[in-house]
Amino acid sequence: MRLRGLPCSLVVAGALVLCATAAAGPPQVDARAVYVQDGTTGEVLYASQEHERVPIASITKLMTVLVTLQHARLDDVVVVSPEAAAIGESTIELHAGDRLTVRELLEGALIQSANDAAWALASYVGHGSVPRFVSMMNARARALGLRDTHFVRPDGLDAPGHVSSARDVTRLARIAMRRPIVRKIVRMRTASISGGRTLSTWNDLLGVYPGVIGVKTGHTSLAGWNEVAADRWHDMTLFATILGSPSRYQRDADLERLLTWARGQYRYLPVVSRGAAYATTSTAFGRGTVRLVAPRSVYRAVRLADPVVQRTVVDRTASLPVERGDRLGEVALYQHGRLLARSPLVAARSVSRPGVVSRVGWYVRKTVENVWGWVT
């Protein structure tokens, strides 16, 4: 940032407490593992048994989708293999020889959690070898730092050694949600694809809990009822993961309570207030000081009871003339070292430049003061 006037000085205004005491502790959840994270900052809000290696059922399909997107185009046409068509349980009733695009199969895998769609993608990307595709899944898991994760199948059906953890599942969901196509698909409640197929989501929270934008559910007899949910709230995204809930109803109810509790850890506040003075600066020729104010308010979700540090950068002395609204500084606010907001600071009033006689008189006075200082 370039500012008018002489070299700038950095002013650290210290820690500001913008909010009140945090809400009560997290709700009790009936599950094998729980993980709640601020997806914007990465801060963990609550965790229980987050590294326990457990079956994750169809949440597996998030990795199937990520690997597919690495190696295939959305408009590629996939010919369904007999092996994929034979996969059972949750399906979209694919038949050997059916032709669907990669995008349609992604929708089948993510919206309706179709095992045959996941298997068809794995066979296509693995050039006919699903084990080769699974090796690609595990390589990607290692590259992403999913230390508790090992895949055996692309669909997530129960298999010995097919495990992950609440921490890894949440990280996987956060990474998958960086992909625009994934973000678009996982918030869809229904879709229509080739063959007159209508897809319906298994994610009960979509359209029920305002703010939920995905991500993936999963269920098998061994895994129980699982879900990693993403909740867009103001300028942040919260993630809540439940693995091994005893029932679909319990999973949904616990996720709603976790997300409500997580939202309660924050307040949506004006961290910069329009018209508030954040600093002052002197003007040349002794024409007084000028308050520097924010031209507009900036709202952010702020974690309760955590300090917010304010730093301002201003001109030491503003050259004249100064017009009201001139940018003479900047204020930035940080929490846990992360930038919350940044705003310019502008002059609250105008200050004219003095005439020649006044400027000469000011220089004479300053010279006399300096000489007198040396003598004394």
N, C-alpha and C positions, 0 to 999 in steps of 0.2 A: 504494500500500500504506500502510495506517495502522498505526503502531507505538505501543506503549505508552511512556510516559515523556516525557522532554525531547526537544528537537529532535534529529534524527538526524544522524549523520556518515557520509560516504561513505568507505569504506576501499578503496583499490586495492592488491591484494596482488601485483600484477605478473604476469609471465609464468611460467606453469608448464609444464614439458615433461612430458607425461603418457606419452609413448611413445618407442619406440626408432627406430633408423635406418630410413628408408623402404626398400621392397623394390627389387629391381633394375629397370633400365629396361624400357620396354615391349617386347613381343615383335615380331619382324619380321613384317610383314604384306604379302602379295602382293596389292595392290589399287591403284587409281588414287588413292583418297583415303580417309583414316581420321580419325575424330573420336570421342574418348571424353570424356564430361562427367559431372560430379556433378549430377544433376538437382535435387538439393535446394538446393545453394548456387550452381549455375551455374559452378563452377570447372572449367576445362578441364584434364583430366589428361593428354591426349595429342592431338596433331593433326598430320596430314601432308597437304599439298595441300588444306587444308580449304576454300579459296575457289575451287578449280578448278571451272569450270562444265562439268558432264558430264551425260549422260542418266541419269535415275534410274528409268526404267521404272515399275512399278506402285506405287512409293512415292508417286507422284503422287496416288494415290487418297486419301491422308490429307487433301489439300486439297479434293478432291472431296467428301469426307465433311463437312469443316468448313463449307464453303459450303452444302451441303445442310441441315445442322443449323441454320444461320442462317435459312433461308427455308422450311423445311418441318417438319411434325409427323411423329412416328414412325408414327402410325396413318393418315397420308394414303395413299390408294390411287393407285398409278401404273399407267396403262395403257401397256404397252410399245409403243413406236413401231416401224415397220418399219426405220427407220434403226438403232435400238438393237439390234434382233434380228439385223441383218446383220453386226454387229461380230464379228470372229473371234478366234482364238487362245484364251487362257484365258477360258472362258465357263461359264455355268450353263444354257446352251441355252434362252434366252428366245425366245419366239415373239411376233410382232406380235399385239397384242390381249390378251396375258397381263395379269392384274391381280395386282399384288403390293403390299404395303405398303412404305413408305419404310424401315422397320426391316428387312424381309426383304432389300431391295436393299442396304442398308448391310452386312448380314451377308454377302451374296454378294460385295460389293466388298472387304471387309476380310478375310474368312476364306479364301475361295477365289480372291481377286484377280480377280474376274470383270469382264472388260472390258464385256460387254453390260450388266451391272448398273450400272457407273459411267456408261455412256452413257445409260441409262434415267433415272437420277437427274438427269444434266445436262439432258436434254431436258425433264424435268418442271419443274425449278427455273427453267430458262431459258425457260419458256413456249413450248416447241417449238423454241427456237434454241440449239443447242449452242455456237456462237460467242459468243452473249451470256453463256452460263454461263462459258465460258473467260475472258471479260473480267472477270467477277466473281471468278474464281480469281486472276487477276493483280492485281486491285485489293486483294484480301485479302492477297496476298503482300507488296505494298508497305506496307500498313498494319501488317503484322507485322514489318517490317524485314528481309524475306528479299531481300537486295540482289543475290544471285547467281542468282535464280530467275526463270524465265519459262516459262509454260505455253502449249501449243498444243492439247493434247488433254486430256479429262478422265480418260482411262484410262492414259496413260503409254506407249502404243506409240510407237515411234521416229518422230520428226518433226523436221525442221530447226528449230532454235531452241528446242526443248523441253529445258530444262536446269535444273539446280540444283547445289548444292554440299553437301559433307558437313556443313559448319556449318549451312547453312539447313535441310537435311533433319532434323538433330537438333533444331533449334529447332522446326520444324514438328511433330515427334513429341511433344516436350514439351508444346506447346500443345494438341495433339489429346488427349493423355492427361489433360488437365484435365477432359474431358467424361466423366461416368460411363458413358454408353452406349458410348463408344469403348473405355474401359478394360475394360468387360465383354466386348465383342465380340472384341477382339484377343487375348484370352487363351483363346478357345474353339478347341478342336481340331476339333470337328465341330458341325454344326447341321442341323436339318431345316426346310425352308420350303415354301411352296405348290408344288403340282404334283408332290409326292412327291420333291422335290429334296433330296439329302443333300450338304451342303457339307463339304469337308475342307481343312484349313489347309495352306499352303505353308511355314509357319514350322517348320522342323525342330527348333528349340531348345525349343519348347513341350513340357513334359513330359519333356524329356531333360536340360536344364540347369536344376537346381532354382533357382527365383527368377525365371526369365524370365517376363514377363507380357505380352509383345508385342514389336515393334509391327507392322512391315510389311516384307515382302520385295518383291523386284522382279527381273525378268529380261527382257532382250531381247538380240538378237544385237549391237546397238550398245552397250547399256549394260553388258553383262556381268551378273554375279550381285551383287545389292545387298541390303542389309538394314540397318534401324535397329532395334536390340534394346534393350529396357528390362528391367533386372534389379532386382527389389526385394530388398534385402539389409538386414536389421535395420530401422533407422528411415530408410533412405535409398533413393533410386532412382538407379541408374547407367545411362547411355545409351552405347551403342557403335554407331557407324555405319561400314559398309564399303561403298564404291562401286567397282564395276568389278573384282570378283574374277574370276579366270579360270574358276572352276568352283563348283558348288553345294557340293561337299564342302569345297573350300578356304575358301569364305566361312564355312561353319558352324564349321570347325575354328579359323579365325582369330578369329571372334567369341568362341568359348569361351575361347580363350587371352587375348584382350583383357579379357573380363569377369573372369576369374580374376586377372589382373594388377591390374585396377582395384580389386577387393576387397582385394588385398594392400597397397594404399596406405593402408588404414585398419585400426584396431583397435577392437573393440567393448569399451568400458571403462566402469567405474563412475566417471564424472566427478564425481559426488557420492557419498560413502560414508556409509552409515548409521552413526551414532554418532561420526563424526569431528568434532572441534572446529574450526570455521572462524573463530571470533572469541570474544572475551570482553566482558562489559559490567560496569560497576560497579553497585552497588546503593545505594539511598538509606541515609542514617544510618550510612554506613561499615560496612556488614555484609559487606564483601568483594566478590569478583568471582564472576561466574557464567559458566561455559563455555557457548557456544552451539553446538549440534550439529545435524546433519541427522537428521531423523526417519526417513528411508528413503533407500535408494540410488537413483541415477538413472543409467541406462546410455545411452551414445550412441556412434555410430561417429565416431571422431576421426581426422582426417588425420595420418599419421605425420610426425614431426619439425617440424610447425608448432606454434608456441607457443599455449597456451591461457591467456587472461587471466581471472583470478578477481577479481570485485568483490563486496565485502560491504557491506551497509547494516545498521547496528545502532543500538539505543538507546544514547545516551551514558551515561545512568544509568537503571536500571530502577526504577520505583516499586514499593513493597512493599505487600502480600506478592507473592512470585513463586512460582508453582507449577511443579513439574517438568513440562515439556511446553508451557509458555506460549510463544507465538510472540513473539520479541523481535528478529528480524532476518531477513535474506534473503541468500543467496549466489547469484550469477549467473556463469556461465562463457561466454566468448566465444572464437571462433576466426575470424580475419579479419573482425572486426567483427560477425559473425553470432552470435546467441544460440544456444548449444548446449543449455543447461539452466538452470533456475532452481529453487531449493528454499528453503522456509522454514527458518529457524534457530530452535531452541527451547531453552529452559533445560534444562541437564543436571541441575540440582538445585533443590530448593525452598528459599526463604529467607523466614522469617516476618517479619512487621512487629513492631518492638519496641514495648514498652509505653509508656505516657505518660511515666513517669519517665525511661526510657532516651532517648526522643526529646527531652525537655526538656534532659537532660544533654548530648546531642549538639549541640543548638543553642547552649547556653552555651559549650561548648568551641570551636565554630566562631567564635562572636562574639569570644571572648578571643583566638583565633589571629589573626583579622582586625584587631582593635584593636592587638595587639602588632606586627603587620606594618606598620600605618600609623605607629606610633611609631618603630619602628626604621628 
